[in-house]
């Protein structure tokens, strides 16, 4: 290699837009957050090429359940408000609530954070939110990837994805196969739209010229729309240990009408009483702003119900009591019925 001072200028990785030192600083900042999420089974966490987790020895016939997701264009609202503290909980919730549906206890979580230029403070807020979500879910944040990719993202913007792995005893897998006509349908309230429907939400904000700082329900639109997705893991795992839950449905993209059929046998339907719960006001605003039909609302948003449970009618009173002891509000929404050919699997009355 030439040592001539007049030779061609050296262009470093940092000159190209990737700051390894900033990445190292981020790792040091997030280590305390990740440490708080550690649980039995973690053999190797942050810092290694791979994370290792030992399958708990109390399982006789363990099945691993995995789920991956992002938070969609809800990220755009985080960028607009420069509020990145809870978007990480959204990410964890979307993954752990999904694997919970099959009765799985989340064991560990990994994230992928990609940006054009790394802001250590911004990324720290995001990953602290991920760690907070992991603590709520009882799973360990064992690793992840921070990718700095100049030219791929607008300044101040990033993309976010994650995945979780959980475990369930094979004989305890919840798959909806035991659901019968006459079973009770229970709903767990959401905190708002959670992390779905935000492309439509943002369009409606634009069409109505609504500012995120405008007042709504004694808060701002930003406060209401950035409320983090609820994590239902601990109350539902506690319930599952004590009672037979026949089916669970996480109400995400596709709303009530698309997600409930995913856990129903084809010959059955669910009848939901629309007067059984009060939809949060943000959904009424969205419906009016978009002139949306009830049908469109129920296939786009959770409309205030983030998780559906189906269990035997004789178990419903005890289920309400157990959930109440866990500070988890629950609502009796309706019942399971026999489905006539070509009828929808979700009926509202």
N, C-alpha and C positions, 0 to 999 in steps of 0.2 A: 504494500500500500504506500502510495506516495506521501511524503511529509512536506512537500513543497507548499509554502504558504499561499502561493498563487494558484494552487489547484482548485478544482470545482468546489463550491460551497457545500458543506455537509448539512443535510436537512434531517433533523431528528424526528423521532416518533411524536414528540410534543409539538414540533413545528407543524406536523401533519394533523394535529388536533386531538391527539390522545395523550392524556396526562396520567402517567402511571402513578406518580406521587399522590395525586388527588384520589386515585383509586385506593391506594394504601391507607390514606387518611380516613376514607369512608369505612374501610374494614375495621379500623381501630375504634371508630365511633360507634359502630353497630354491635361490636362484640358484647358490651354489657347488656344490650337489649336481648340478644340471642341467648345469653347465659341464663336470663330469667325464665326462659321457656324450656330449659333442659328438664328431662324426665328420665326415669329408668328405661334402659334399653339403648340410649345413645352411647356408641363406642367411639365415634369420631365425628366431630361437627365441623364448624367453620375452619377454614384454612387449608384443609386437605384437598386432594384432587377428587376425592369422593367421600361421601358421608356414609357412616355405617350404623346400622341399628339392629339390635338383637331382638328376634321375635320373643315376646314374653313367654315364659315357661308354663304359665297357668292355662295355656290353650292346648286342648287335646288334638283338635283337627282344624288348625287355623287356616283361614282364607284371607289373602291380602286383597284389598279393594283400593283402587286408585282413581283419582279424578284431577282434571286440569281445567283451568279457565282463566279468563281475564276479567276486566271490569268495563270493557267497551268504551263508548264515547262519554261516559261519566267523567273520564279523564279530562275531557275538554272543559268541563265546569271547574275542575281543580286548577287547570291552567289559568282560566279567566279570573278566578278569585285568589289565585296564589295561595290556596289552602290545600296542603298535601298531607295533613296529619291523620286523616281517617281513611283515605283511599286504600291504604294497605289492609285495613280490616275488611273492606269490601272484597279484596282479592282472596283473603283467607276464607271468608264466609262462603263465597261462591264455590270453593273447592270442598271444604269440609262438610257443608250442608248437603252437598251432592252425595258424598260417600256415606254419610249418616243415614240416608234413605234406605240403604241395604242393611242397616243395623251395625255398621262399622264404627269402631272407635278410632278417630284419627291419631296416628302415631307421630308422624313428622311431616314437615312442609319445606319446600324449596321455592325460591322465587327467581324470576328473570326480569331485570331492570335494564332497559336499553335507552340511550339518549344520544344526542349529537355532541354535546359538551357537558361533562359531568359537573353539576353543582353539588358540592358535598353537603351543604345545609339542606337543600331540597331532597336529595336522596336519603339523607338521614331521617327526615320527617316521614318519608314514604316507608322506609324499612322499619322504623320504630312502630308505625301503624301496623305493619305486618306482624311484628313481634307481639304487639298488644292483642291482635286477633288470635295469634297462636296461644297466648295465655288464656284467653276466654274459652278457646276450644280444647285446651289441655294437651296440645301437641307441641313438639319441639321444632324450632326453626334451626335446621341442621346445616343449611348452606344455601347457595344461590349463585347467580351470575350477574355481574354488572358490566354491561357492554357499552363502551363509548365509541360511537360510529359517526364521525363528522360527515355532514351532508345528508344523513338519513332522516333527521328530525329537525323541525323548526326550533329556533332558540327558545329555551325554557320548557320544551316539551319532551316527553318520554313515553315509552310503552311499558306495559306491565303485564306479566303473566306468572302463573304459579301452578304448583301441583302438590297434592297431598296423598299420602299412603296411609290407609287404615287397616284394621284387622277385625275379623268377626269369626266366631265359632261356626263351622260349616252348618251345623244343625240349627243355628239361630239366624241364618240369613233371612232377611225380610224381602219377599219378592212378589207379594200380592196374591199368591196362589190360594191362600186360605180365606180370602175375602168372600163373604156370602151376602145374599139379599137380607136386609134387615139390620146389617151392621151400621154402627154410628160413625158419622164423619165429623171430625173435630178440626178446627182451624187455629193456628197460632198467629197472632197479629204480626204484621211487618212494621218496619220503622218508616215506611214510605215506598217509593219505587224500587228500593234496593239498588240493583245494578243492571236493570233491564228497561228498555224502552227509551233510552236517552237520546237516540237520534231523533225520535219523534218529539220528545220533550224540548230539545234544543230548537227544533223547527218551530214549535208552537211559541216558545219564548221570542223567537225572531219575528214571527208573523204578528204577534200581539204587541211587539215593541216593549216587552217586559224586561226590565233591568234586574239582574240578580240581586242587587242591593235594595230593590223595592220591598216594602213591608208585606208580609203574608203570615197570618195566624200568630201575631205578636212576635214573629221572627222575621227573617228575610227569605226570599226565594232560595238564596244560596244555602242558608242554614237547613231549610227543609229538604232541598234536593241533594245536598251532600251528606245528609244523615247516613251513617254507615249501615250496611246490611247487617241484620241481626244474625247472630250465631246461636243455633238451637241445640248444640251438641250436648252440653252437660245436662240440661233438664230432660232431654229425650233419652239419653243413655240411661239416666236414672229410672225413667219410666219403663224402658224396655227390660230392665233387670227385674222389675216387679210385676209387670203385666204383659200379656201377649198383645203386641201391636201387629196387625196383619199387613198394613201397608203404610208407606210414607211417601209423600210427593213434595219435593222442593219446588216452589212456584217461582220459576225464573222466566226466561224468554218463551213466549207462547202463552203466558198467563195461566189462568185456571183451566180454560177449556182445552189446552194442549198438553198440560203436564199431568193432570189427574189420570187421563186414560193410559198413560205410560205404566201405571201400576195396577191397572184393573184387568181382570179376565174379560175377554171380549163379549161375553154374554151378560155382563153386568153394567149398570150405570150408577152415577151418583146424582142425587137430587139435593140441590142447595137452596136453602131459604134465604132470599135476598134481604129479608128484614132481620136476620139473626145477628148481623154486625153493622156497625156504622163505618162506612168508608172514610178514611182520612180526607180532609178537605182538599188536599192537593190533587186527588183524583177527580173530584168534582170540577176543579178549576181546569184540569187537562181536558176533561170531556167537553166542557163548555167552549174552551179555547179552540178545540179542533172540530167542534160539532160532531163528535164521535158517537156512534151507536153503542148501546150496552154490549152488543156482540163484539165490536171492535175493542172496547175497553177490556173485556174479559179474556181476549186472546192476545193482548199486548202487555197488560200490566197485572201485578198481583192484586191490585185493588184493595190492599190492606190485609191480605192473608199471605204470609210468607211460607208456611208449611202446613200440609194437610196430613192428618192421622186418620186411619180407619181401624176400628176395633169393635169387638162384640158389644152389643148393647148393655149386657150385664156388667161390663167392665168400665162403663163410661163414668159413673159417679166416682169410683176410686181413681180413675185417671185424672179427673179434674182436681181431686184432693192432692194427689201426688205432685201435679204440675204447680198447684198453688203454693205448696210448701217449698218449691224451687223458685218461687217468684216469677213463674211463667204464666202469663195470662192465656186462657184458652176459651174457645167459643164452640158451642155445638151448632154446626152448620146445616146438618141434614142427615140423610141416610142413603144406604146402598139399596138399589132396587133391581129387579129383573129388567133386562134390556130387550125391547122389541127390535126385530130386524130393521136395519138402516136408521134406527133412532140414534141421536147423539149420545155419547157416554157421559156428558155433563149436562144436566138440565137445571134451569133456574126457575124458581117460582116465587 
